Amino acid sequence: MSRICQITGKRPVKGGIIHRKGQSKKSGGIGTHVTKVTKRKFRPNLQRVRVKLPSGQIKRMLVSVKAIKAGKVVKASKTGGKAAKA
């Protein structure tokens, strides 16, 4: 299963870590120097959530936390809507 948000389309992106050595000139040193550059991935914060779709159907989806906080997702109740019908 690929780690992609099913609402916003957020996906892992490639990046890098730059390792530096030395003391900055600002704090009295001779400056920092790059010693190593390594590749890494920035992964979105995805949560598996039960979502209520506009058709009324309830489905589990991988959704980014940013989409949940923005209110782009209507979470389904724990009872699955049975309490609301009664």
Biotite code that builds the C-alpha atoms (Angstrom):
import biotite.structure as struc

atoms = struc.array([
    struc.Atom([0.000, 0.000, 0.000], chain_id="A", res_id=1, res_name="MET", atom_name="CA", element="C"),
    struc.Atom([1.511, 3.315, -1.070], chain_id="A", res_id=2, res_name="SER", atom_name="CA", element="C"),
    struc.Atom([1.632, 6.060, 1.530], chain_id="A", res_id=3, res_name="ARG", atom_name="CA", element="C"),
    struc.Atom([-0.501, 8.650, -0.275], chain_id="A", res_id=4, res_name="ILE", atom_name="CA", element="C"),
    struc.Atom([-3.293, 10.730, 1.281], chain_id="A", res_id=5, res_name="CYS", atom_name="CA", element="C"),
    struc.Atom([-6.541, 9.802, -0.446], chain_id="A", res_id=6, res_name="GLN", atom_name="CA", element="C"),
    struc.Atom([-7.980, 13.317, 0.067], chain_id="A", res_id=7, res_name="ILE", atom_name="CA", element="C"),
    struc.Atom([-5.118, 15.759, -0.623], chain_id="A", res_id=8, res_name="THR", atom_name="CA", element="C"),
    struc.Atom([-2.748, 13.518, -2.609], chain_id="A", res_id=9, res_name="GLY", atom_name="CA", element="C"),
    struc.Atom([0.183, 14.172, -0.263], chain_id="A", res_id=10, res_name="LYS", atom_name="CA", element="C"),
    struc.Atom([2.991, 11.653, -0.792], chain_id="A", res_id=11, res_name="ARG", atom_name="CA", element="C"),
    struc.Atom([6.569, 11.113, 0.388], chain_id="A", res_id=12, res_name="PRO", atom_name="CA", element="C"),
    struc.Atom([9.051, 13.564, -1.149], chain_id="A", res_id=13, res_name="VAL", atom_name="CA", element="C"),
    struc.Atom([12.812, 13.213, -1.478], chain_id="A", res_id=14, res_name="LYS", atom_name="CA", element="C"),
    struc.Atom([15.218, 15.496, 0.303], chain_id="A", res_id=15, res_name="GLY", atom_name="CA", element="C"),
    struc.Atom([18.558, 15.509, 2.014], chain_id="A", res_id=16, res_name="GLY", atom_name="CA", element="C"),
    struc.Atom([20.345, 16.020, 5.312], chain_id="A", res_id=17, res_name="ILE", atom_name="CA", element="C"),
    struc.Atom([23.416, 18.264, 5.218], chain_id="A", res_id=18, res_name="ILE", atom_name="CA", element="C"),
    struc.Atom([25.926, 17.469, 7.983], chain_id="A", res_id=19, res_name="HIS", atom_name="CA", element="C"),
    struc.Atom([28.051, 20.425, 8.992], chain_id="A", res_id=20, res_name="ARG", atom_name="CA", element="C"),
    struc.Atom([31.148, 20.618, 11.166], chain_id="A", res_id=21, res_name="LYS", atom_name="CA", element="C"),
    struc.Atom([32.779, 23.574, 12.908], chain_id="A", res_id=22, res_name="GLY", atom_name="CA", element="C"),
    struc.Atom([31.769, 26.683, 14.774], chain_id="A", res_id=23, res_name="GLN", atom_name="CA", element="C"),
    struc.Atom([29.964, 29.520, 12.985], chain_id="A", res_id=24, res_name="SER", atom_name="CA", element="C"),
    struc.Atom([31.770, 32.812, 12.394], chain_id="A", res_id=25, res_name="LYS", atom_name="CA", element="C"),
    struc.Atom([28.978, 34.584, 14.236], chain_id="A", res_id=26, res_name="LYS", atom_name="CA", element="C"),
    struc.Atom([29.828, 32.725, 17.443], chain_id="A", res_id=27, res_name="SER", atom_name="CA", element="C"),
    struc.Atom([33.600, 33.179, 17.128], chain_id="A", res_id=28, res_name="GLY", atom_name="CA", element="C"),
    struc.Atom([34.700, 30.276, 14.938], chain_id="A", res_id=29, res_name="GLY", atom_name="CA", element="C"),
    struc.Atom([36.218, 30.045, 11.475], chain_id="A", res_id=30, res_name="ILE", atom_name="CA", element="C"),
    struc.Atom([32.956, 28.937, 9.857], chain_id="A", res_id=31, res_name="GLY", atom_name="CA", element="C"),
    struc.Atom([31.128, 25.677, 9.269], chain_id="A", res_id=32, res_name="THR", atom_name="CA", element="C"),
    struc.Atom([32.000, 23.174, 6.545], chain_id="A", res_id=33, res_name="HIS", atom_name="CA", element="C"),
    struc.Atom([29.828, 20.534, 4.886], chain_id="A", res_id=34, res_name="VAL", atom_name="CA", element="C"),
    struc.Atom([31.156, 17.040, 5.691], chain_id="A", res_id=35, res_name="THR", atom_name="CA", element="C"),
    struc.Atom([28.412, 14.776, 4.349], chain_id="A", res_id=36, res_name="LYS", atom_name="CA", element="C"),
    struc.Atom([25.150, 14.913, 2.414], chain_id="A", res_id=37, res_name="VAL", atom_name="CA", element="C"),
    struc.Atom([22.710, 11.989, 2.802], chain_id="A", res_id=38, res_name="THR", atom_name="CA", element="C"),
    struc.Atom([19.410, 11.365, 1.108], chain_id="A", res_id=39, res_name="LYS", atom_name="CA", element="C"),
    struc.Atom([16.179, 10.989, 3.085], chain_id="A", res_id=40, res_name="ARG", atom_name="CA", element="C"),
    struc.Atom([12.396, 10.978, 2.650], chain_id="A", res_id=41, res_name="LYS", atom_name="CA", element="C"),
    struc.Atom([9.888, 13.405, 4.110], chain_id="A", res_id=42, res_name="PHE", atom_name="CA", element="C"),
    struc.Atom([6.797, 11.302, 4.811], chain_id="A", res_id=43, res_name="ARG", atom_name="CA", element="C"),
    struc.Atom([3.308, 12.767, 5.345], chain_id="A", res_id=44, res_name="PRO", atom_name="CA", element="C"),
    struc.Atom([1.598, 12.126, 8.687], chain_id="A", res_id=45, res_name="ASN", atom_name="CA", element="C"),
    struc.Atom([-1.090, 9.676, 7.543], chain_id="A", res_id=46, res_name="LEU", atom_name="CA", element="C"),
    struc.Atom([-3.772, 8.175, 9.761], chain_id="A", res_id=47, res_name="GLN", atom_name="CA", element="C"),
    struc.Atom([-6.143, 5.304, 8.975], chain_id="A", res_id=48, res_name="ARG", atom_name="CA", element="C"),
    struc.Atom([-9.584, 6.851, 9.529], chain_id="A", res_id=49, res_name="VAL", atom_name="CA", element="C"),
    struc.Atom([-13.169, 5.683, 9.081], chain_id="A", res_id=50, res_name="ARG", atom_name="CA", element="C"),
    struc.Atom([-14.638, 8.313, 6.762], chain_id="A", res_id=51, res_name="VAL", atom_name="CA", element="C"),
    struc.Atom([-18.287, 8.983, 5.979], chain_id="A", res_id=52, res_name="LYS", atom_name="CA", element="C"),
    struc.Atom([-18.577, 9.605, 2.226], chain_id="A", res_id=53, res_name="LEU", atom_name="CA", element="C"),
    struc.Atom([-21.177, 11.993, 0.691], chain_id="A", res_id=54, res_name="PRO", atom_name="CA", element="C"),
    struc.Atom([-23.166, 8.938, -0.469], chain_id="A", res_id=55, res_name="SER", atom_name="CA", element="C"),
    struc.Atom([-23.519, 7.874, 3.184], chain_id="A", res_id=56, res_name="GLY", atom_name="CA", element="C"),
    struc.Atom([-21.141, 4.945, 2.803], chain_id="A", res_id=57, res_name="GLN", atom_name="CA", element="C"),
    struc.Atom([-18.454, 4.423, 5.479], chain_id="A", res_id=58, res_name="ILE", atom_name="CA", element="C"),
    struc.Atom([-14.952, 3.570, 4.278], chain_id="A", res_id=59, res_name="LYS", atom_name="CA", element="C"),
    struc.Atom([-11.483, 3.304, 5.832], chain_id="A", res_id=60, res_name="ARG", atom_name="CA", element="C"),
    struc.Atom([-8.990, 5.675, 4.226], chain_id="A", res_id=61, res_name="MET", atom_name="CA", element="C"),
    struc.Atom([-5.427, 6.872, 4.687], chain_id="A", res_id=62, res_name="LEU", atom_name="CA", element="C"),
    struc.Atom([-5.798, 10.597, 5.339], chain_id="A", res_id=63, res_name="VAL", atom_name="CA", element="C"),
    struc.Atom([-3.179, 13.200, 6.257], chain_id="A", res_id=64, res_name="SER", atom_name="CA", element="C"),
    struc.Atom([-3.583, 14.915, 9.613], chain_id="A", res_id=65, res_name="VAL", atom_name="CA", element="C"),
    struc.Atom([-3.544, 18.284, 7.847], chain_id="A", res_id=66, res_name="LYS", atom_name="CA", element="C"),
    struc.Atom([-6.720, 17.265, 5.936], chain_id="A", res_id=67, res_name="ALA", atom_name="CA", element="C"),
    struc.Atom([-8.390, 16.053, 9.160], chain_id="A", res_id=68, res_name="ILE", atom_name="CA", element="C"),
    struc.Atom([-7.593, 19.316, 10.993], chain_id="A", res_id=69, res_name="LYS", atom_name="CA", element="C"),
    struc.Atom([-8.811, 21.386, 8.017], chain_id="A", res_id=70, res_name="ALA", atom_name="CA", element="C"),
    struc.Atom([-12.190, 19.624, 8.189], chain_id="A", res_id=71, res_name="GLY", atom_name="CA", element="C"),
    struc.Atom([-11.938, 18.085, 4.720], chain_id="A", res_id=72, res_name="LYS", atom_name="CA", element="C"),
    struc.Atom([-12.984, 14.717, 6.199], chain_id="A", res_id=73, res_name="VAL", atom_name="CA", element="C"),
    struc.Atom([-16.180, 13.765, 8.033], chain_id="A", res_id=74, res_name="VAL", atom_name="CA", element="C"),
    struc.Atom([-15.273, 11.059, 10.529], chain_id="A", res_id=75, res_name="LYS", atom_name="CA", element="C"),
    struc.Atom([-17.768, 8.226, 10.939], chain_id="A", res_id=76, res_name="ALA", atom_name="CA", element="C"),
    struc.Atom([-19.086, 7.539, 14.432], chain_id="A", res_id=77, res_name="SER", atom_name="CA", element="C"),
    struc.Atom([-17.846, 4.489, 16.347], chain_id="A", res_id=78, res_name="LYS", atom_name="CA", element="C"),
    struc.Atom([-21.286, 2.846, 16.113], chain_id="A", res_id=79, res_name="THR", atom_name="CA", element="C"),
    struc.Atom([-21.363, 3.194, 12.331], chain_id="A", res_id=80, res_name="GLY", atom_name="CA", element="C"),
    struc.Atom([-24.445, 5.411, 12.313], chain_id="A", res_id=81, res_name="GLY", atom_name="CA", element="C"),
    struc.Atom([-26.698, 2.828, 14.010], chain_id="A", res_id=82, res_name="LYS", atom_name="CA", element="C"),
    struc.Atom([-27.327, 5.082, 17.040], chain_id="A", res_id=83, res_name="ALA", atom_name="CA", element="C"),
    struc.Atom([-28.353, 7.977, 14.807], chain_id="A", res_id=84, res_name="ALA", atom_name="CA", element="C"),
    struc.Atom([-31.030, 5.899, 13.046], chain_id="A", res_id=85, res_name="LYS", atom_name="CA", element="C"),
    struc.Atom([-32.729, 4.716, 16.240], chain_id="A", res_id=86, res_name="ALA", atom_name="CA", element="C"),
])
